[in-house]
Amino acid sequence: MSKLKQKVKGALYSQGYTLGYLAKAMDMKSNNLSMMLTSNMKMASALKLNDELYKLTNTTLTLEDFRG
């Protein structure tokens, strides 16, 4: 599992949410979100992910979270 996916899942689970809930908030399927978290994504997708994660968990992602 990628470092980014681990951080996102950890932040969600600490607030009682799942990846599926985040995917619904981002208007996408949970398997698409899961694939997105383990691949290189466009800046627009990264910003949308960060915005939705912040709304749900008050956690922000940094550039370092998106590296390797």
C-alpha positions in Angstrom: 0.0 0.0 0.0 1.3 3.4 -0.9 2.3 6.0 1.8 -0.4 8.3 0.5 -3.1 5.7 0.7 -2.0 4.8 4.2 -2.2 8.4 5.3 -5.6 9.0 3.7 -7.1 5.8 5.2 -5.6 6.6 8.6 -7.1 10.1 8.6 -10.5 8.8 7.5 -10.6 5.9 9.9 -9.7 8.1 12.8 -12.9 10.1 12.1 -15.0 7.0 11.5 -15.1 7.3 7.7 -14.0 4.9 4.9 -12.5 5.3 1.5 -15.9 4.6 0.1 -17.3 7.6 1.9 -14.5 9.8 0.6 -15.0 8.5 -2.9 -18.7 9.4 -2.7 -17.8 12.9 -1.5 -15.5 13.1 -4.6 -18.3 11.8 -6.9 -16.3 8.7 -7.9 -16.4 5.0 -7.4 -14.3 3.7 -4.5 -12.2 1.4 -6.7 -11.3 4.4 -8.9 -10.3 6.3 -5.8 -8.2 3.4 -4.6 -6.4 3.2 -8.0 -5.9 6.9 -8.0 -4.2 6.8 -4.6 -1.6 4.3 -5.8 -0.8 6.0 -9.2 0.5 9.3 -10.4 -2.3 11.8 -10.4 -2.9 15.1 -12.0 -2.6 18.3 -9.9 -6.4 18.9 -10.2 -7.1 15.4 -8.7 -4.6 15.9 -5.9 -6.1 19.3 -5.0 -9.7 17.8 -5.0 -8.5 14.9 -2.9 -6.9 17.3 -0.4 -10.0 19.5 -0.3 -12.4 16.6 0.4 -10.1 15.0 2.9 -9.8 18.3 4.8 -13.5 18.8 4.8 -14.0 15.3 6.4 -11.0 15.0 8.7 -9.3 18.4 9.0 -6.2 16.7 7.7 -4.1 18.3 4.9 -1.8 16.5 2.6 1.6 17.8 1.8 3.8 17.4 -1.3 5.8 14.9 0.6 2.7 12.7 1.0 2.5 12.4 -2.8 6.1 11.3 -3.3 6.9 7.6 -3.8 
